Each structure stands twice: as C-alpha cells, then as structure tokens.
Amino acid sequence: MSDPYESWREEKQSAWLYRVVAECERGTPREALFKELAQAADEQAGIWLDAIAQKGNPPPAPFQPDMRTRVVARLTRVFKPRAMRGVLAAMKVRGMALYTQAAPHGMPMKRDDIGKRHQNGAAGNALRAGVFGVNDGLVSNAALIYGVAGAAQEPSVIVLTGVAGLLAGAFSMAAGEYVSVRAQREMFEYQIGLERDELEKYPQEEAAELALIYAAKGMDAAEARRLADTLMQDPERALDTLAREELGLNPDELGSPWVAAMSSFSAFTAGAALPLVPFLIGQDDALATSIALTALGLFAVGASMSLFTGRHALLSGLRMLGIGGAAGLATYFIGAWLGVALG
C-alpha cells in the first residue's frame, strides 16, 4: 500500500487541479463533471486523513500546491485542458480521455465493449514511427555522405563517414527511444499502481468517478452508474477500465523499452544504409547511383507519410523529395566549398 500522507497529498493536488480544469470549462457540461471529480477527490483525501488519524499519526499540514502544480495550472489556463491533457493525466487528473474522443456514440454499452476503441492504435503508431525513423536515417546520412563527397572524392573516406554516421545515428536514436519509453512506462506503472491502491481502499468512490465520466460522454446517468457498479465486481476488469477511462492508458500497451529501442535502431539503419550501399559495393558511378536510390527512397517515404496525413500520395512524395533533395544539395555544395577552402 502507498504512504497515506503521499496519497492524501495526491488527492488534494488532484482536487485543486480539477477545479482549475472546471474553471477553464466554465459554461460547458464538462464544468460540472470536473467539479464533482474535485469533490470526490476531496472525499478520498478525507479517507486517507482518517487512516492517518487511526494510526495515531499527526495530521498533515494544510495543502498548498507545489511549484510544479502551479506551473501546470497556469499552462492549463493559457493553453486549455485539451492541449494539456497528457500533462494533466500525469498529474493524476482523471477524465482526460474526454478530450481524445470525438462523439458519445463511441460509448461502451456493455462490459465486453470496454476498451475496444484502444485496441487498434498500436499497430498504426508503430508503422508511423517506423516510417519517420527511416526518413530520419535517410535524410541525415544522405546529407552527411553528400557533404563529404563534395569535399573529398576518395570512396574510402565517404564509406567511413557513412558507416560512422549510420552507427552514431542509430545508436543515438535507440538510446533516446529506450530512455523515453522506459520513463514513460515507469510513470504509467506508477499511475496504475496508485489506481490499484485506491480501488482497494474505496471502490465505491472509484465507481462513482467512473460513472461521472461515462455520464459526461453521453450515457444515461442511471445506466452509467449501473455499468460502473457491474465493473467493480471484477477487480482486475475494474482496474483495467479505470486505467483506460480515468487515466487514458491502455495497460496492455505500455510499451517495451527494448522493443522501442530495437525498432528505432532498425528503422534508422534501413534509411541510413540506402545512400551508403553504392559506395560499399564499390560501383564506379557510386555517387550517381546513391543519389538515384536516395531520391526513390525520399519519394517512397513521403508517399507513405500520406497514410497518416491524409494528403495525396504523389504530392507528399514530391514534397519529401524536394525537402530531402534540398538538404543533400546544400550539404554537397557546402562540402565542395570547404574542400576548396581548406584544401
């Protein structure tokens, strides 16, 4: 179980931020939701206060939001809750899933429907990350290779530079992705752990919060309460649902740091290798072949991006070709100028 003092502070912090969000939502149906969530958080803080008193421990000092909480509140007032939903969710503000769903017709109407809308996004996100990883490797290593090719025509120098750029970029991307996903996973696991403790400590209050969120999304209030009470009968199902609906998390898709790192490494390497291959195999016209392969790769990456942007594939491909081509030309001529100036 978590420290009761820390749990009390978490609930008071949530209540304070709920009221900030309610202030931002003044005049909308969400205002009432977040005011009720604030009241519920205060009541849950009272439960932890009682637990502290029962153990004979001194009560905590009156709650005062810390600097981080005040900064988040100020940013929420400026940029509004929708833009800040990720930060607010990390601060244990529930109901942020309201800002990621477009219409109430997506509401689950029976237990088997819970969480279905979360099950189809992972593959799309992985594909998008792969495409952008290939693009990063292709553009950065092509620009590096052509910059050196402009300054020095020796194939051995170009190969050494290209291999070094590929390895440095791939390992950097993998390390960054590992650290990022590891930190995100630890944060998510901490939030789910807090939710588990709260579910054990006050299940009825958690059911009431879940019912409020369902009602705010368009479900009939009585039906929302019935569904929430039914879910609470199965603790594991209840925890899964609370994580999805209150925290906006999918417990099945927290992400593996090692998988993310290897995927990033592989995607970057695939892109970075394309302009390097002709130099590795020692072709006489290696530079021309490399430029042709890079151009084809840039167009293919741009066309693939249209899957996520909704733009026409031909236009997206030509735009990416133009951007990548400009980068390659710029580094080539800069390299040629430096080669003359320093030679």
C-alpha positions as CSV (number, residue, x, y, z in Angstrom):
1,M,0.0,0.0,0.0
2,S,1.1,3.6,-0.7
3,D,2.1,6.1,2.0
4,P,-1.1,7.6,3.4
5,Y,0.5,11.1,3.6
6,E,1.5,10.9,-0.1
7,S,-1.9,9.5,-1.1
8,W,-3.6,12.4,0.8
9,R,-1.4,14.9,-1.0
10,E,-2.1,13.3,-4.4
11,E,-5.9,13.5,-3.8
12,K,-5.7,17.1,-2.7
13,Q,-3.5,18.0,-5.6
14,S,-6.0,16.3,-8.0
15,A,-8.9,18.2,-6.4
16,W,-7.1,21.5,-6.8
17,L,-6.3,20.8,-10.5
18,Y,-9.9,19.5,-11.2
19,R,-11.1,22.9,-10.1
20,V,-8.7,24.6,-12.4
21,V,-9.9,22.5,-15.3
22,A,-13.5,23.2,-14.3
23,E,-12.7,26.9,-14.4
24,C,-11.4,26.5,-17.9
25,E,-14.6,24.6,-18.9
26,R,-16.9,27.2,-17.4
27,G,-20.3,27.2,-19.2
28,T,-19.8,23.7,-20.7
29,P,-21.2,20.3,-19.5
30,R,-17.6,19.4,-18.5
31,E,-17.6,22.0,-15.8
32,A,-20.0,20.0,-13.6
33,L,-18.0,16.8,-14.2
34,F,-14.7,18.3,-13.1
35,K,-16.3,20.0,-10.1
36,E,-17.8,16.7,-9.0
37,L,-14.5,14.9,-9.6
38,A,-12.9,17.6,-7.4
39,Q,-15.4,16.9,-4.6
40,A,-14.8,13.2,-5.0
41,A,-11.0,13.7,-4.7
42,D,-11.5,15.8,-1.5
43,E,-13.7,13.0,-0.1
44,Q,-11.0,10.4,-0.9
45,A,-8.4,12.7,0.7
46,G,-10.6,12.6,3.8
47,I,-10.4,8.8,3.8
48,W,-6.6,8.9,3.8
49,L,-6.8,11.6,6.6
50,D,-8.9,9.2,8.7
51,A,-6.4,6.4,8.0
52,I,-3.6,8.6,9.3
53,A,-5.6,9.5,12.4
54,Q,-6.5,5.9,13.1
55,K,-2.8,5.0,13.3
56,G,-2.2,7.8,15.8
57,N,0.0,9.8,13.5
58,P,-0.2,13.6,13.3
59,P,-2.3,15.2,10.6
60,P,-0.5,16.6,7.5
61,A,0.0,20.4,7.1
62,P,-2.8,22.2,5.2
63,F,-2.4,21.5,1.5
64,Q,-0.5,24.1,-0.6
65,P,0.1,23.3,-4.3
66,D,3.8,23.0,-5.1
67,M,5.6,24.9,-7.8
68,R,5.1,22.1,-10.4
69,T,1.4,22.0,-9.8
70,R,1.1,25.8,-10.0
71,V,3.0,25.8,-13.3
72,V,0.7,23.1,-14.7
73,A,-2.3,25.1,-13.6
74,R,-1.0,28.3,-15.3
75,L,-0.3,26.4,-18.5
76,T,-3.7,24.8,-18.4
77,R,-5.4,28.2,-18.1
78,V,-3.3,29.5,-21.0
79,F,-3.4,26.6,-23.4
80,K,-6.7,24.9,-22.2
81,P,-7.2,21.4,-20.9
82,R,-7.3,19.7,-24.3
83,A,-3.7,20.8,-25.2
84,M,-2.5,19.9,-21.7
85,R,-4.3,16.6,-21.3
86,G,-1.1,14.5,-21.3
87,V,0.5,16.6,-18.6
88,L,-2.7,16.7,-16.5
89,A,-3.1,12.9,-16.8
90,A,0.5,12.5,-15.5
91,M,-0.6,14.7,-12.5
92,K,-3.3,12.2,-11.7
93,V,-6.2,14.3,-13.2
94,R,-8.8,11.9,-14.4
95,G,-11.2,12.2,-17.2
96,M,-8.6,13.3,-19.8
97,A,-10.0,10.7,-22.2
98,L,-12.9,13.1,-22.7
99,Y,-10.5,15.2,-24.9
100,T,-9.4,12.3,-27.1
101,Q,-12.8,11.0,-28.1
102,A,-14.9,12.8,-30.7
103,A,-18.5,11.7,-30.1
104,P,-20.7,10.0,-27.5
105,H,-21.8,7.2,-29.9
106,G,-18.5,5.5,-29.1
107,M,-19.5,4.9,-25.5
108,P,-19.4,1.2,-24.4
109,M,-22.9,-0.1,-23.7
110,K,-21.9,-3.4,-22.1
111,R,-18.9,-4.9,-20.3
112,D,-17.4,-6.6,-23.4
113,D,-17.3,-3.2,-25.2
114,I,-15.0,-1.7,-22.6
115,G,-11.6,-0.8,-24.1
116,K,-12.3,-1.9,-27.6
117,R,-11.5,1.5,-29.0
118,H,-8.0,1.3,-27.6
119,Q,-7.1,-1.9,-29.4
120,N,-6.4,-0.7,-32.9
121,G,-4.0,2.2,-32.4
122,A,-0.7,0.4,-31.5
123,A,-0.1,-1.0,-35.0
124,G,-0.7,2.4,-36.6
125,N,1.6,4.1,-34.2
126,A,4.3,1.5,-34.8
127,L,4.0,1.9,-38.5
128,R,4.2,5.7,-38.3
129,A,7.3,5.5,-36.0
130,G,8.9,3.2,-38.5
131,V,8.3,5.5,-41.5
132,F,9.6,8.5,-39.6
133,G,12.6,6.5,-38.4
134,V,13.5,5.5,-41.9
135,N,13.1,9.1,-43.0
136,D,15.4,10.4,-40.3
137,G,18.1,7.9,-41.2
138,L,17.8,8.5,-45.0
139,V,17.9,12.3,-44.8
140,S,20.6,12.7,-42.2
141,N,23.0,10.1,-43.6
142,A,22.5,11.2,-47.2
143,A,23.2,14.8,-46.3
144,L,26.3,13.7,-44.4
145,I,27.6,11.5,-47.2
146,Y,27.0,14.1,-49.9
147,G,28.7,16.8,-47.8
148,V,31.8,14.6,-47.6
149,A,31.5,13.6,-51.3
150,G,31.5,17.3,-52.2
151,A,34.7,17.9,-50.2
152,A,36.6,14.7,-50.9
153,Q,36.2,12.2,-53.7
154,E,38.0,9.3,-52.1
155,P,35.5,6.4,-51.7
156,S,37.2,5.1,-48.5
157,V,36.6,8.5,-46.8
158,I,32.9,8.5,-47.9
159,V,32.4,4.9,-46.8
160,L,34.0,5.6,-43.4
161,T,31.9,8.7,-42.9
162,G,28.7,7.0,-44.0
163,V,29.2,4.0,-41.7
164,A,30.1,6.3,-38.8
165,G,27.0,8.4,-39.4
166,L,24.8,5.3,-39.6
167,L,26.1,3.8,-36.4
168,A,26.2,7.1,-34.5
169,G,22.6,8.0,-35.5
170,A,21.2,4.5,-35.0
171,F,22.7,4.1,-31.5
172,S,21.7,7.6,-30.6
173,M,18.1,7.1,-31.7
174,A,17.9,3.7,-29.9
175,A,19.3,5.1,-26.7
176,G,16.9,8.0,-26.8
177,E,13.9,5.8,-27.5
178,Y,14.9,3.4,-24.7
179,V,15.2,6.1,-22.1
180,S,12.0,7.8,-23.3
181,V,9.8,4.7,-23.3
182,R,11.3,3.4,-20.0
183,A,10.5,6.7,-18.3
184,Q,7.0,6.7,-19.8
185,R,6.4,3.1,-18.8
186,E,7.6,3.7,-15.2
187,M,5.2,6.7,-15.0
188,F,2.3,4.7,-16.3
189,E,3.0,1.8,-14.0
190,Y,3.2,4.2,-11.0
191,Q,-0.2,5.7,-12.0
192,I,-1.8,2.2,-12.4
193,G,-0.3,1.2,-9.0
194,L,-2.0,4.3,-7.4
195,E,-5.2,3.3,-9.1
196,R,-4.9,-0.2,-7.7
197,D,-4.4,1.1,-4.2
198,E,-7.4,3.4,-4.5
199,L,-9.6,0.6,-5.9
200,E,-8.8,-1.5,-2.8
201,K,-9.3,1.4,-0.4
202,Y,-12.5,3.0,-1.7
203,P,-14.1,1.0,-4.6
204,Q,-17.5,2.8,-4.3
205,E,-15.9,6.2,-4.7
206,E,-14.0,5.0,-7.8
207,A,-17.2,3.6,-9.2
208,A,-18.8,7.0,-8.7
209,E,-15.9,8.7,-10.6
210,L,-16.2,6.2,-13.5
211,A,-19.9,6.8,-13.7
212,L,-19.4,10.5,-13.8
213,I,-17.0,10.1,-16.8
214,Y,-19.4,7.9,-18.6
215,A,-22.3,10.3,-18.0
216,A,-20.2,13.2,-19.3
217,K,-19.7,11.3,-22.5
218,G,-23.4,11.0,-23.1
219,M,-24.5,7.9,-21.3
220,D,-27.7,8.0,-19.2
221,A,-26.7,8.6,-15.6
222,A,-28.5,5.6,-14.2
223,E,-27.1,3.3,-16.9
224,A,-23.6,4.8,-16.3
225,R,-23.8,4.0,-12.6
226,R,-25.1,0.5,-13.3
227,L,-22.3,-0.2,-15.7
228,A,-19.7,1.2,-13.2
229,D,-21.1,-0.9,-10.4
230,T,-21.0,-4.0,-12.5
231,L,-17.4,-3.5,-13.5
232,M,-16.4,-3.1,-9.9
233,Q,-17.5,-6.7,-9.2
234,D,-14.4,-7.9,-11.1
235,P,-11.3,-6.2,-9.6
236,E,-9.0,-6.9,-12.5
237,R,-11.5,-5.8,-15.1
238,A,-12.3,-2.7,-12.9
239,L,-8.6,-1.8,-12.7
240,D,-8.2,-2.2,-16.5
241,T,-11.2,0.0,-17.1
242,L,-10.2,2.7,-14.6
243,A,-6.8,2.9,-16.2
244,R,-8.4,3.4,-19.6
245,E,-11.2,5.7,-18.8
246,E,-9.8,7.8,-15.9
247,L,-6.1,7.8,-16.9
248,G,-6.4,7.4,-20.6
249,L,-3.9,4.5,-20.5
250,N,-4.1,1.1,-22.1
251,P,-2.4,-1.4,-19.6
252,D,-1.8,-3.8,-22.5
253,E,0.2,-1.3,-24.5
254,L,2.5,0.4,-22.1
255,G,5.4,-0.2,-24.4
256,S,8.6,-2.2,-24.1
257,P,11.8,0.0,-23.9
258,W,13.9,-2.8,-25.6
259,V,11.4,-3.3,-28.5
260,A,11.2,0.5,-29.0
261,A,15.0,0.8,-29.0
262,M,15.5,-2.1,-31.5
263,S,12.7,-0.8,-33.7
264,S,14.2,2.7,-33.7
265,F,17.7,1.3,-34.4
266,S,16.4,-0.9,-37.3
267,A,14.3,1.9,-38.9
268,F,17.1,4.4,-38.8
269,T,19.7,1.9,-40.1
270,A,17.4,0.9,-43.0
271,G,17.1,4.5,-44.1
272,A,20.7,5.5,-43.5
273,A,22.0,2.4,-45.4
274,L,20.3,3.4,-48.7
275,P,22.6,6.2,-49.8
276,L,25.6,4.3,-48.5
277,V,25.2,1.0,-50.3
278,P,26.6,2.0,-53.7
279,F,29.8,3.2,-52.0
280,L,30.1,0.0,-50.0
281,I,29.9,-2.2,-53.1
282,G,32.4,-0.1,-54.9
283,Q,30.4,1.0,-58.0
284,D,32.2,3.3,-60.5
285,D,29.2,5.6,-60.6
286,A,28.5,5.2,-56.9
287,L,27.6,8.9,-56.3
288,A,25.0,8.9,-59.1
289,T,23.5,5.6,-58.0
290,S,23.4,6.8,-54.4
291,I,21.6,10.0,-55.5
292,A,19.1,7.9,-57.5
293,L,18.4,5.5,-54.6
294,T,18.1,8.3,-52.2
295,A,15.6,10.1,-54.4
296,L,13.5,7.0,-54.8
297,G,13.7,6.5,-51.0
298,L,12.6,10.0,-50.3
299,F,9.7,9.8,-52.6
300,A,8.6,6.5,-51.1
301,V,8.8,7.8,-47.6
302,G,6.9,10.9,-48.5
303,A,4.2,8.8,-50.2
304,S,4.0,6.6,-47.1
305,M,3.5,9.6,-44.9
306,S,0.3,10.4,-46.8
307,L,-1.2,7.4,-44.9
308,F,-1.1,9.5,-41.7
309,T,-1.6,13.0,-43.1
310,G,-4.4,12.3,-45.5
311,R,-2.7,14.2,-48.3
312,H,-2.3,12.9,-51.8
313,A,0.5,10.4,-52.0
314,L,2.1,11.9,-55.1
315,L,2.2,15.4,-53.6
316,S,3.5,14.1,-50.3
317,G,6.2,12.1,-52.2
318,L,7.3,15.1,-54.3
319,R,7.3,17.3,-51.2
320,M,9.6,14.9,-49.3
321,L,11.8,14.6,-52.4
322,G,12.1,18.4,-52.6
323,I,13.0,18.8,-48.9
324,G,15.5,15.9,-48.8
325,G,16.9,16.9,-52.2
326,A,17.5,20.5,-51.0
327,A,19.3,19.2,-47.9
328,G,21.5,16.9,-49.9
329,L,22.4,19.7,-52.4
330,A,23.1,22.2,-49.7
331,T,25.5,19.9,-47.9
332,Y,27.2,18.8,-51.1
333,F,27.9,22.4,-52.2
334,I,29.0,23.4,-48.6
335,G,31.3,20.4,-48.6
336,A,32.7,21.3,-52.0
337,W,33.3,24.9,-50.9
338,L,35.0,23.7,-47.7
339,G,37.1,21.2,-49.7
340,V,38.4,24.0,-51.8
341,A,38.8,26.5,-49.0
342,L,40.7,24.0,-46.7
343,G,42.5,22.1,-49.4
